[in-house]
């Protein structure tokens, strides 16, 4: 588990994720993603959660088990941020008054 403070801490992992052939999918659980390495078929589960107001992420890969920022966590974090922003925007639009 790694505390997610800012994007800079994931910079190297983000570079590795961009160079990799990763595919991110949401699972049926909130804030959980399956990351598949398309080159070798390996799959990892990434979870995001909040404890005491702090944000954390965890990946099931070897690096994640050692509490390191891995490329899977970075790829899933980018997907998660985009997904949550889209949900917030959809909620905002749904609350707008209807045109007469």
N, C-alpha and C positions, 0 to 999 in steps of 0.2 A: 504494500500500500504506500502510495506517495501523496504527500500533500500538494495540491495544485495551487500555486501562488500566482504565477504569471506565465505567459507564453515563452519567455526567454529560457526557462528551465527545461523546456521541451525542444529547444532549437535544434540540437544535434539529432534528437530522435525524429524530429520533423523532416530533416534532410534525408535521413535513412528511409523514412516512410515514403517520401516523394520519389526516391530512387527505386523503391521496391514496387512490387506488383500486388498491392493489397486491396482487398475487397471488404468493405464494412457493411454489416447488416444489423438492424436492431433485432433483438430477441423479443419474446413475449413479455419479458420483465421490464419494468421501467428503468431507464438509465443503464441498461445492459446491452452490449453489442458483441457480435461474433465477427472476428477479423480473420479472414482467410488469406493466406499467402498463395496467390495463384501459381507461383512458380513450382512450389513443392506440395501444395495441398494441405499444409499444416493449418490448423484452426486454433484460435485462442479466444478466450472470453475476457472482455474488459467490462468492469463495473465502475460506475461513478456514484458517489454518495456524499452526503453532508453530515458532519458530526460537530456539534458545538459551534455551528456557524462556519466551519472550515470545510473546504472542498477537497475530496480525495479521489484517487483513481487507483485501480488495481488490475493487473493483467495476469493471466494464468501461464504466461511464458516463463522461461528460466530467469530472464532478467527481471520480470515483474515479481517473481517469487523472492528475488533478492532486493526488492524495493528500489529498482532502477527505472528510470524513465525510458521506456522502450518505444520502438516504432509503432507497435500495435496500439499502445495507449495514445500516442500522438495522433494516429490516423482516426481512432475512435473519438478522440476529443474534438477534432475538427468537425466530424460528422455530427456529434452531439450538440455542439454550439450552433451549427447551422440548423439542425432540427428544432432546437428549442426556440431559436429566433423566429423560425417559420410558424411555430405554434403560437408564440406571443403575438405575431402579426395577424394571424387568423382570428385570434380572440379579440384583438383591437378592432378589426374590420367588422366582426360580428356584433360588436357593441355600438357601432355607428348608427345614427338615426337613419331610417329608411326614407328615400326620396318619395315625395307625394305624387 
